[in-house]
Amino acid sequence: MLALSSRRPHTMLIKFARQSLTIVSLAWMALLAPTATGWANRSQRFPEPPGDLTRVYYLSAANQLLPLPFESGITLPNVFLPAKRAEIARVVLKDPTARTVLTNNNPRFYVFVADKMDPPPHQLVRLTSKRSARELAISVLKGRKGYAPFETDNVRLERRILERLQVETSKGRYIFVNYMQIRPLKTLPPGEYAIIGDSLSDMATFRIQ
């Protein structure tokens, strides 16, 4: 948890929150820019899109896509409603460690993102281990929906769109979804991690051994 100055707590909180929310904006810019991490060449090999578009997958040592388990993060602010005040809050995951253990510290993950990037692309964060739980500090801004992790906990990612899929949602109605690979730009040290989206009730967790 970040320590705030007792003389200017509100000013310091707004400063930290704005810095955190900048991460989301930078992620959008990096993803939408025409860079080398954009659309994959179809001649390159990558795992075929799995059937469940709601899950977060990792590539196993046997080159299989396996879903990460979801855990529910407990926090006081409702991130789907405009915040009543600017604050720093804790997101708590009850168990002391994730069930899924990865021995590869340079993992690759596969997710699906709406064509309009709404909600924004996934983020990878490092969790703080406590005796009987794991925690993540987030910031919320007064009058705004959503949340942002802090830069110290955020792991920078390379995002690569592999394929644009047309998905039927109901009879005769279709949407476009991006099948995306995400991977950390640096090797991950041992510890607890989570891949998060717009909701904190379905945090895809894992541990690097």
N, C-alpha and C positions, 0 to 999 in steps of 0.2 A: 504494500500500500504506500502511495506517495504521501510524504509529509507536507502539509500546507503551512504557510506562514500564519501565525496567529494575528498579525497586524493587518494583513490584507488577504483574508481567505477567499473572498469572492473574486477578486482580481486574479489571483493565482489560479483558481479553479477554472475560470474562463480561458486563461492562457493555455493551461494543460489540455482542456477539452478541445479547443480549436486546433492545437497541434495534433491531437489524436484523430479528429475528424478529417484532417488533411490527408491521412493515410488512405481513407476510402476514395477521396477524389483522385489521388495519384494512381490508385489501382485501376480506376476507370480509364484514366488517360493512357496508362501503359497498355491496357487491354485493347482499346479502340484504335491506338496508333498503328500505322502500317509498318511493323517492325519484323525482324527475323523470327520472332516468336508468335507470329500470326497464324494464318491458315497453313495446315500441314500439307505437304506434298503427298498426293494419293499413292505415289510409288513407295513412300516410306511405310514401314511396318509399325502398326500400333494395335493395341487390343481392340477387338470389335466392341461396339457399344453394348453394354449389358441391358437387360430387359427393364429393370426398375429404375426409372429416372429420378426417383426421390432420394436415392442413397448416395453415399460417398464411398468410393472404392479405392483400394490400394493394390499395387501389383506385387504378388507374392514371389517368393524365391523360385517357385515352379512356373512363373509367368502366367499365373491365373489372377483374374480380378476377383477380389473378395471384399464384401461390404464391411465397413467399420461400424461397430455398434454405436447407437445413439444414446447419449445420456442427457438428462434434463438439468440445466443449470438453474439454481434458485437465486433470485435477486428481488429486491424490493421494487425498483421502478418497472412499470409496464412500458416496454420499449416500443410498443405499437401505438401508444398514445403520446401526444405532446407532453413533454416533461413540465412539471409544475415549477421546477427550479433547476438550476445548474448544479450538478453534484457528481461526486465520484462514488461509485457503488461497487460492492463485491458480488461476484457471481460464484456460487458455491456448488461444487459437485460432491455428493455425500461420500462416495467411496474413496479410500486413500490412494488408489491406483487404477489405471485403466485395465480392462480385461485383455485387450489386444496388445501384444508385445512385438515390436519390429526390431530385428537385428541389423537391418540395413539402415545406416544413418544418412543415406541419400535416397529417400523413398520417392516414388511417383504416385500421384493420386489422380483419380478420374471422376469428374463431376458433370452435371448437366446444368446449364444456365439458360434462362429465358432469352430469346433472341434480342429483346430490347434491353438486356442487362438489368432487368428490374424483377427481383431484387439484385443488388450488386453482386459481383463475383465473390466466391468464398475467400476467407482469410485463414491463415494458419497462425495460431498463438501458442505460446508456452505458458503452462499453468504453474502456479506456485504450490508446492506440496506442503501440506500441514500434517498434523499427527493422524487425523482420521478423515481428511478431506483434501480436495484440491480447490484452488481459487483463481479467479481472474478479475483484475481491476478494470472497470469500464468507466467512461465518462458519458454523461448526457447533457444536452443543452436546453435551457429553458425555452419552451414553446416549440420544440422540435421533436419529431419522432426519431426512433432509432437510437443507436449507441455506437461507441467506438472504443476499441482496446487502445492501450497506450503503446507508444513506439517501442518501448523497452521490451514489451511482451510480443510484439508483432514480428513474425518471420517473413522476410521478403521472399516473394515467389516469382517464378517464371510461369506465365499463363499462356497456354497454346491451344487454340481452337483446332480440333482434329476433324470435325465433321459437323455440318449443319443438317439437322434431321427434321423432317416433317412428321408431326405426331398428330394422330386423330384423337381429339378429346371427346367427341360425341359424333353421332352419325352425320356425316357431311361437313363437320367442322374440324379445322386443322390449325395447329400452331407450329411455329418453328422453334427448335431448341438447339443450342450449341453443346456438342459433346466436347469436353475440354480436359486437357491434361494440366495439372499444376504440380510444381516441384519446388522445393526450397533452393535458393540460389547458393546457399552454403550448406555444408554437412551439419546435421543436427547433433548437438551433444546429448548425452543421456539425460532423460527427464520425461515429464508428462506434457502432452500436447493435445490440442483440439483444433479441428477444422470447423469454423463457424460461418453462419450466413446471417440472414436478417432476424432469425429467431434464436433464442437461447434455450429453448426447450428440446432442441435436437442437435446437440453438439457431438460431432463425430470424434471420439477420443481414441488415443493410442499412447503407448509408451515406447521410447527408444531405450534399448538396453545397453 
